[in-house]
Amino acid sequence: AQSVSQHNHHVILSEAASLELGCNYSYGGTVNLFWYVQYPGQHLQLLLKYFSGDPLVKGIKGFEAEFIKSKFSFNLRKPSVQWSDTAEYFCAVNAMNTGFQKLVFGTGTRLLVSP
Amino acid sequence: DVKVTQSSRYLVKRTGEKVFLECVQDMDHENMFWYRQDPGLGLRLIYFSYDVKMKEKGDIPEGYSVSREKKERFSLILESASTNQTSMYLCASTTQPGGGTDTQYFGPGTRLTVL
């Protein structure tokens, strides 16, 4: 069965620091990859996604992620975080199997950015 | 904008009660999902539906059932609520089966407490 690992459960950064959140998945075939974000009190929403092409994907609010197939990874990055980036971040994988394709989510990383 | 609404933001029920959680989407999406979100466990899929009156078990269906009588509405039913079903419940919808490359749109969540 597919699984998604987010090794950092809690991350605390100061404003302007650089961010990298790790995501690894366990599936050897073709995958679609997503990062979702949940700001305090808000809906879970899409940050960015990768399904083909350039492995460096840019999303909203200055976030980007790089798909490295050989490492089964899809790490999220931002060069300079802001207080408003405080949120919980979820990596998700959709394996391109036959039949109905489900999203499998990681356990999430809570990011706290101090002003 | 896609809108996914859930009938209650907060719900408190007693052990053994039958509980109904309602979800409505306004974008004519084919597929709807129910997840539960627990700290340290991320999002886990309970049930999904790819068409009216069609349903499939997700990863943790035990103790739950669902109903989809109309395309826009997907209900989650706890036949006899138990304390281990205290959780945040999230509904989502999308056009493509399982998401594929498509974005899942989430509702605001229902925080259920079972006493």
Interface residues (C-beta under 8 A of the other chain):
Chain A: V4 Q6 H9 N32 F34 Y36 Q42 H43 L44 Q45 L46 K49 F51 F90 A92 N94 M96 F100 Q101 K102 L103 F105 G106 T107 G108
Chain B: V4 Y35 G40 L41 G42 L43 R44 L45 F48 Y50 E56 G58 L90 A92 P97 G98 G99 G100 T101 T103 Q104 F106 G107 P108 G109
